[in-house]
Amino acid sequence: MSVSEYLVKNLINIFEKDELQVIQANCTGFENPTDVEGVAPDVIWWNPHKELYHIGIVADSQTVSSDLTKQKILTLSKLMMGRGASEGKRLPFVIGVPPEASNAVDKTFQENEINSQGNAQKIIL
């Protein structure tokens, strides 16, 4: 199992406790996520109670500062529901990282004012 798949699996396990349904994931047993606005998330969940998608990515200490990861954060953290009961609401966005990648995520969030949007969360895996 790759580091990325290990991180994705841990992220899935955390959100399954919140009764979110995994729609797609970069993990064995799931369909790979579809590109969203030109970037691919690592996990897409569905919250049936709020009728709201949740988007997640993972990064390790090697990839957390890459241009691709930064682009994923910037693009996916700004998504909104286009229809349904949650139309117009920002999609909850989560990035799962190991402890050694935590500071780099904080820096990217701060530099791009991601925290002020109210929908982004960092989870240490």
N, CA and C atoms as a LAMMPS dump frame, in Angstrom:
ITEM: TIMESTEP
0
ITEM: NUMBER OF ATOMS
375
ITEM: BOX BOUNDS ff ff ff
-5.0000000000000000e+02 5.0000000000000000e+02
-5.0000000000000000e+02 5.0000000000000000e+02
-5.0000000000000000e+02 5.0000000000000000e+02
ITEM: ATOMS id mol type element x y z
1 1 1 N 0.847 -1.179 0
2 1 2 C 0 0 0
3 1 3 C 0.894 1.244 0
4 2 1 N 0.606 2.159 -0.895
5 2 2 C 1.394 3.394 -0.978
6 2 3 C 1.085 4.314 0.203
7 3 1 N 1.957 5.277 0.429
8 3 2 C 1.744 6.257 1.505
9 3 3 C 0.438 7.01 1.254
10 4 1 N 0.213 7.405 0.007
11 4 2 C -0.997 8.146 -0.332
12 4 3 C -2.254 7.328 -0.034
13 5 1 N -2.258 6.061 -0.441
14 5 2 C -3.428 5.217 -0.193
15 5 3 C -3.63 5.003 1.305
16 6 1 N -2.544 4.848 2.042
17 6 2 C -2.627 4.708 3.497
18 6 3 C -3.291 5.952 4.121
19 7 1 N -2.878 7.135 3.676
20 7 2 C -3.465 8.376 4.192
21 7 3 C -4.935 8.486 3.81
22 8 1 N -5.268 8.126 2.57
23 8 2 C -6.667 8.17 2.118
24 8 3 C -7.514 7.229 2.965
25 9 1 N -7.029 6.024 3.195
26 9 2 C -7.774 5.039 3.999
27 9 3 C -8.031 5.575 5.413
28 10 1 N -7.029 6.196 6.011
29 10 2 C -7.217 6.767 7.347
30 10 3 C -8.236 7.904 7.332
31 11 1 N -8.203 8.724 6.3
32 11 2 C -9.156 9.823 6.176
33 11 3 C -10.581 9.285 6.012
34 12 1 N -10.738 8.249 5.206
35 12 2 C -12.053 7.614 5.03
36 12 3 C -12.567 7.103 6.369
37 13 1 N -11.724 6.436 7.129
38 13 2 C -12.139 5.87 8.418
39 13 3 C -12.633 6.941 9.374
40 14 1 N -12.003 8.094 9.374
41 14 2 C -12.423 9.184 10.26
42 14 3 C -13.823 9.658 9.911
43 15 1 N -14.093 9.832 8.625
44 15 2 C -15.376 10.388 8.223
45 15 3 C -16.503 9.375 8.142
46 16 1 N -16.182 8.101 8.099
47 16 2 C -17.233 7.088 8.155
48 16 3 C -17.946 7.144 9.503
49 17 1 N -17.234 7.552 10.55
50 17 2 C -17.844 7.688 11.874
51 17 3 C -18.895 8.793 11.892
52 18 1 N -18.775 9.76 10.966
53 18 2 C -19.744 10.854 10.862
54 18 3 C -20.881 10.516 9.907
55 19 1 N -20.979 9.236 9.529
56 19 2 C -22.025 8.736 8.643
57 19 3 C -21.991 9.351 7.255
58 20 1 N -20.803 9.756 6.815
59 20 2 C -20.661 10.23 5.441
60 20 3 C -20.429 9.017 4.551
61 21 1 N -21.003 9.05 3.37
62 21 2 C -20.874 7.94 2.43
63 21 3 C -19.764 8.252 1.43
64 22 1 N -18.798 7.342 1.302
65 22 2 C -17.725 7.528 0.329
66 22 3 C -18.299 7.276 -1.063
67 23 1 N -18.181 8.267 -1.926
68 23 2 C -18.642 8.147 -3.306
69 23 3 C -17.491 7.669 -4.196
70 24 1 N -16.336 8.312 -4.056
71 24 2 C -15.142 7.97 -4.826
72 24 3 C -13.918 8.194 -3.942
73 25 1 N -12.87 7.384 -4.178
74 25 2 C -11.642 7.546 -3.387
75 25 3 C -10.469 6.908 -4.108
76 26 1 N -9.295 7.493 -3.922
77 26 2 C -8.047 6.918 -4.436
78 26 3 C -7.588 5.828 -3.477
79 27 1 N -8.362 4.762 -3.44
80 27 2 C -8.119 3.681 -2.493
81 27 3 C -8.719 2.401 -3.073
82 28 1 N -8.072 1.283 -2.807
83 28 2 C -8.562 -0.003 -3.286
84 28 3 C -10.01 -0.211 -2.846
85 29 1 N -10.842 -0.637 -3.795
86 29 2 C -12.242 -0.906 -3.491
87 29 3 C -13.179 0.231 -3.858
88 30 1 N -12.633 1.358 -4.315
89 30 2 C -13.457 2.502 -4.679
90 30 3 C -13.125 2.959 -6.097
91 31 1 N -14.088 3.585 -6.729
92 31 2 C -13.846 4.226 -8.021
93 31 3 C -12.991 5.465 -7.79
94 32 1 N -12.033 5.723 -8.677
95 32 2 C -11.189 6.908 -8.547
96 32 3 C -12.011 8.179 -8.71
97 33 1 N -11.694 9.212 -7.939
98 33 2 C -12.447 10.467 -8.023
99 33 3 C -12.342 11.124 -9.399
100 34 1 N -13.424 11.749 -9.774
101 34 2 C -13.51 12.501 -11.013
102 34 3 C -12.849 13.861 -10.812
103 35 1 N -12.176 14.365 -11.849
104 35 2 C -11.608 15.715 -11.78
105 35 3 C -12.711 16.732 -11.534
106 36 1 N -12.397 17.698 -10.7
107 36 2 C -13.309 18.798 -10.413
108 36 3 C -12.565 20.082 -10.745
109 37 1 N -13.049 20.806 -11.709
110 37 2 C -12.406 22.038 -12.16
111 37 3 C -10.917 21.838 -12.442
112 38 1 N -10.599 20.707 -13.071
113 38 2 C -9.23 20.452 -13.511
114 38 3 C -8.31 19.786 -12.506
115 39 1 N -8.775 19.533 -11.296
116 39 2 C -7.954 18.824 -10.307
117 39 3 C -8.748 17.664 -9.708
118 40 1 N -8.032 16.639 -9.307
119 40 2 C -8.685 15.45 -8.751
120 40 3 C -8.54 15.421 -7.235
121 41 1 N -9.66 15.365 -6.527
122 41 2 C -9.573 15.155 -5.078
123 41 3 C -9.156 13.706 -4.806
124 42 1 N -8.839 13.402 -3.574
125 42 2 C -8.51 12.029 -3.203
126 42 3 C -9.725 11.283 -2.677
127 43 1 N -10.69 12.018 -2.124
128 43 2 C -11.913 11.41 -1.605
129 43 3 C -13.081 12.366 -1.825
130 44 1 N -14.217 11.791 -2.206
131 44 2 C -15.47 12.549 -2.274
132 44 3 C -16.488 11.78 -1.435
133 45 1 N -17.071 12.468 -0.462
134 45 2 C -18.105 11.889 0.395
135 45 3 C -19.432 12.569 0.098
136 46 1 N -20.517 11.913 0.532
137 46 2 C -21.859 12.482 0.442
138 46 3 C -22.467 12.452 1.83
139 47 1 N -23.016 13.595 2.248
140 47 2 C -23.734 13.681 3.519
141 47 3 C -25.219 13.653 3.174
142 48 1 N -25.891 12.512 3.367
143 48 2 C -27.298 12.407 2.981
144 48 3 C -28.229 13.274 3.829
145 49 1 N -27.834 13.596 5.053
146 49 2 C -28.681 14.388 5.932
147 49 3 C -28.712 15.85 5.507
148 50 1 N -27.564 16.37 5.079
149 50 2 C -27.475 17.772 4.653
150 50 3 C -27.518 17.92 3.136
151 51 1 N -27.536 16.771 2.433
152 51 2 C -27.481 16.767 0.973
153 51 3 C -26.323 17.635 0.493
154 52 1 N -25.12 17.251 0.954
155 52 2 C -23.936 18.056 0.716
156 52 3 C -22.727 17.154 0.475
157 53 1 N -21.983 17.446 -0.595
158 53 2 C -20.737 16.729 -0.85
159 53 3 C -19.643 17.268 0.056
160 54 1 N -18.685 16.417 0.377
161 54 2 C -17.473 16.781 1.104
162 54 3 C -16.304 16.353 0.23
163 55 1 N -15.27 17.168 0.175
164 55 2 C -14.112 16.915 -0.679
165 55 3 C -12.868 16.795 0.194
166 56 1 N -12.014 15.806 -0.097
167 56 2 C -10.796 15.641 0.675
168 56 3 C -9.591 15.33 -0.191
169 57 1 N -8.439 15.786 0.282
170 57 2 C -7.165 15.43 -0.327
171 57 3 C -6.217 15.007 0.783
172 58 1 N -5.147 14.335 0.393
173 58 2 C -4.091 13.979 1.341
174 58 3 C -2.759 14.446 0.765
175 59 1 N -1.818 14.672 1.647
176 59 2 C -0.462 15.032 1.23
177 59 3 C 0.509 14.554 2.299
178 60 1 N 1.672 14.128 1.855
179 60 2 C 2.71 13.747 2.814
180 60 3 C 3.767 14.849 2.847
181 61 1 N 4.814 14.637 3.598
182 61 2 C 5.838 15.677 3.746
183 61 3 C 6.545 15.982 2.427
184 62 1 N 6.541 15.049 1.481
185 62 2 C 7.174 15.258 0.183
186 62 3 C 6.29 16.047 -0.78
187 63 1 N 4.963 15.886 -0.678
188 63 2 C 4.051 16.495 -1.656
189 63 3 C 3.293 17.714 -1.138
190 64 1 N 3.324 17.957 0.162
191 64 2 C 2.489 19.001 0.741
192 64 3 C 2.798 20.399 0.203
193 65 1 N 4.034 20.663 -0.151
194 65 2 C 4.412 21.991 -0.642
195 65 3 C 4.476 22.07 -2.167
196 66 1 N 4.056 21.023 -2.842
197 66 2 C 4.115 21.013 -4.305
198 66 3 C 3.074 21.96 -4.898
199 67 1 N 3.339 22.403 -6.112
200 67 2 C 2.385 23.267 -6.815
201 67 3 C 1.054 22.559 -7.017
202 68 1 N 1.081 21.253 -7.292
203 68 2 C -0.153 20.504 -7.499
204 68 3 C -1.008 20.489 -6.238
205 69 1 N -0.397 20.239 -5.089
206 69 2 C -1.158 20.231 -3.832
207 69 3 C -1.722 21.613 -3.542
208 70 1 N -0.933 22.647 -3.743
209 70 2 C -1.433 24.01 -3.524
210 70 3 C -2.595 24.323 -4.449
211 71 1 N -2.504 23.881 -5.717
212 71 2 C -3.597 24.111 -6.666
213 71 3 C -4.856 23.369 -6.235
214 72 1 N -4.692 22.133 -5.749
215 72 2 C -5.842 21.376 -5.256
216 72 3 C -6.505 22.105 -4.095
217 73 1 N -5.701 22.598 -3.143
218 73 2 C -6.25 23.324 -1.993
219 73 3 C -7.022 24.557 -2.459
220 74 1 N -6.407 25.349 -3.322
221 74 2 C -7.039 26.589 -3.787
222 74 3 C -8.327 26.321 -4.553
223 75 1 N -8.328 25.316 -5.404
224 75 2 C -9.5 25.021 -6.228
225 75 3 C -10.606 24.341 -5.431
226 76 1 N -10.269 23.271 -4.738
227 76 2 C -11.289 22.455 -4.081
228 76 3 C -11.885 23.117 -2.842
229 77 1 N -11.148 23.994 -2.186
230 77 2 C -11.687 24.647 -0.983
231 77 3 C -12.702 25.74 -1.324
232 78 1 N -12.812 26.098 -2.594
233 78 2 C -13.725 27.171 -2.993
234 78 3 C -15.02 26.659 -3.633
235 79 1 N -15.19 25.344 -3.714
236 79 2 C -16.359 24.773 -4.381
237 79 3 C -17.632 24.993 -3.58
238 80 1 N -18.741 25.148 -4.317
239 80 2 C -20.053 25.33 -3.693
240 80 3 C -21.051 24.363 -4.325
241 81 1 N -22.076 24.009 -3.569
242 81 2 C -23.143 23.156 -4.094
243 81 3 C -23.918 23.945 -5.145
244 82 1 N -24.187 23.293 -6.253
245 82 2 C -24.885 23.955 -7.342
246 82 3 C -26.382 23.746 -7.341
247 83 1 N -26.848 22.752 -6.588
248 83 2 C -28.294 22.486 -6.554
249 83 3 C -28.642 21.658 -5.324
250 84 1 N -29.928 21.488 -5.113
251 84 2 C -30.401 20.686 -3.993
252 84 3 C -30.612 21.509 -2.733
253 85 1 N -30.825 20.816 -1.621
254 85 2 C -31.127 21.464 -0.347
255 85 3 C -29.988 22.358 0.147
256 86 1 N -28.759 22.059 -0.252
257 86 2 C -27.601 22.842 0.197
258 86 3 C -27.066 23.771 -0.895
259 87 1 N -27.88 24.086 -1.874
260 87 2 C -27.437 24.956 -2.964
261 87 3 C -26.848 26.257 -2.424
262 88 1 N -25.67 26.626 -2.943
263 88 2 C -25.01 27.865 -2.54
264 88 3 C -24.088 27.729 -1.34
265 89 1 N -24.102 26.586 -0.667
266 89 2 C -23.208 26.384 0.48
267 89 3 C -21.85 25.883 -0.001
268 90 1 N -20.791 26.324 0.682
269 90 2 C -19.447 25.821 0.364
270 90 3 C -19.356 24.352 0.752
271 91 1 N -18.684 23.582 -0.094
272 91 2 C -18.455 22.183 0.234
273 91 3 C -17.411 22.094 1.335
274 92 1 N -17.65 21.29 2.357
275 92 2 C -16.61 21.07 3.351
276 92 3 C -15.377 20.479 2.669
277 93 1 N -14.221 21.049 2.985
278 93 2 C -12.957 20.626 2.399
279 93 3 C -12.019 20.206 3.52
280 94 1 N -11.368 19.057 3.333
281 94 2 C -10.434 18.575 4.346
282 94 3 C -9.151 18.121 3.668
283 95 1 N -8.034 18.39 4.339
284 95 2 C -6.75 17.859 3.901
285 95 3 C -6.186 17.039 5.045
286 96 1 N -5.851 15.8 4.723
287 96 2 C -5.256 14.898 5.703
288 96 3 C -3.759 14.809 5.485
289 97 1 N -2.998 15.031 6.551
290 97 2 C -1.537 15.036 6.46
291 97 3 C -0.92 14.366 7.691
292 98 1 N 0.294 13.856 7.542
293 98 2 C 1.02 13.376 8.721
294 98 3 C 1.521 14.578 9.519
295 99 1 N 1.903 14.379 10.778
296 99 2 C 2.318 15.503 11.63
297 99 3 C 3.418 16.379 11.021
298 100 1 N 4.375 15.777 10.326
299 100 2 C 5.488 16.558 9.792
300 100 3 C 5.081 17.479 8.631
301 101 1 N 3.878 17.328 8.093
302 101 2 C 3.407 18.185 7.004
303 101 3 C 2.433 19.26 7.487
304 102 1 N 2.132 19.259 8.759
305 102 2 C 1.125 20.156 9.322
306 102 3 C 1.439 21.634 9.132
307 103 1 N 2.66 22.049 9.422
308 103 2 C 3.024 23.463 9.323
309 103 3 C 2.914 23.988 7.893
310 104 1 N 3.26 23.157 6.918
311 104 2 C 3.172 23.583 5.516
312 104 3 C 1.716 23.847 5.122
313 105 1 N 0.786 23.03 5.615
314 105 2 C -0.638 23.255 5.337
315 105 3 C -1.095 24.548 5.992
316 106 1 N -0.703 24.752 7.23
317 106 2 C -1.076 25.988 7.925
318 106 3 C -0.608 27.211 7.143
319 107 1 N 0.607 27.144 6.624
320 107 2 C 1.171 28.261 5.86
321 107 3 C 0.359 28.51 4.584
322 108 1 N 0.032 27.449 3.858
323 108 2 C -0.764 27.599 2.633
324 108 3 C -2.149 28.155 2.946
325 109 1 N -2.783 27.653 3.996
326 109 2 C -4.1 28.164 4.401
327 109 3 C -4.006 29.648 4.733
328 110 1 N -2.987 30.025 5.49
329 110 2 C -2.833 31.412 5.918
330 110 3 C -2.551 32.332 4.722
331 111 1 N -1.623 31.951 3.869
332 111 2 C -1.253 32.781 2.721
333 111 3 C -2.42 33.017 1.768
334 112 1 N -3.352 32.087 1.722
335 112 2 C -4.468 32.176 0.779
336 112 3 C -5.817 32.417 1.457
337 113 1 N -5.772 32.76 2.749
338 113 2 C -6.966 33.079 3.533
339 113 3 C -8.037 31.985 3.444
340 114 1 N -7.589 30.733 3.46
341 114 2 C -8.496 29.587 3.367
342 114 3 C -9.337 29.459 4.644
343 115 1 N -8.738 29.67 5.81
344 115 2 C -9.479 29.514 7.071
345 115 3 C -10.669 30.454 7.17
346 116 1 N -10.567 31.636 6.581
347 116 2 C -11.654 32.609 6.677
348 116 3 C -12.902 32.174 5.912
349 117 1 N -12.782 31.191 5.029
350 117 2 C -13.925 30.706 4.278
351 117 3 C -14.873 29.879 5.149
352 118 1 N -14.339 29.295 6.228
353 118 2 C -15.172 28.56 7.164
354 118 3 C -15.497 27.116 6.782
355 119 1 N -14.922 26.616 5.694
356 119 2 C -15.251 25.259 5.273
357 119 3 C -14.051 24.321 5.224
358 120 1 N -12.86 24.815 5.527
359 120 2 C -11.649 24.02 5.384
360 120 3 C -11.146 23.514 6.721
361 121 1 N -10.602 22.3 6.674
362 121 2 C -10.122 21.661 7.898
363 121 3 C -8.876 20.839 7.594
364 122 1 N -7.917 20.898 8.483
365 122 2 C -6.721 20.063 8.396
366 122 3 C -6.869 18.954 9.445
367 123 1 N -6.574 17.737 9.029
368 123 2 C -6.62 16.591 9.951
369 123 3 C -5.253 15.918 9.936
370 124 1 N -4.71 15.708 11.117
371 124 2 C -3.435 15.007 11.251
372 124 3 C -3.718 13.508 11.247
373 125 1 N -3.084 12.805 10.33
374 125 2 C -3.313 11.344 10.198
375 125 3 C -2.113 10.571 10.733
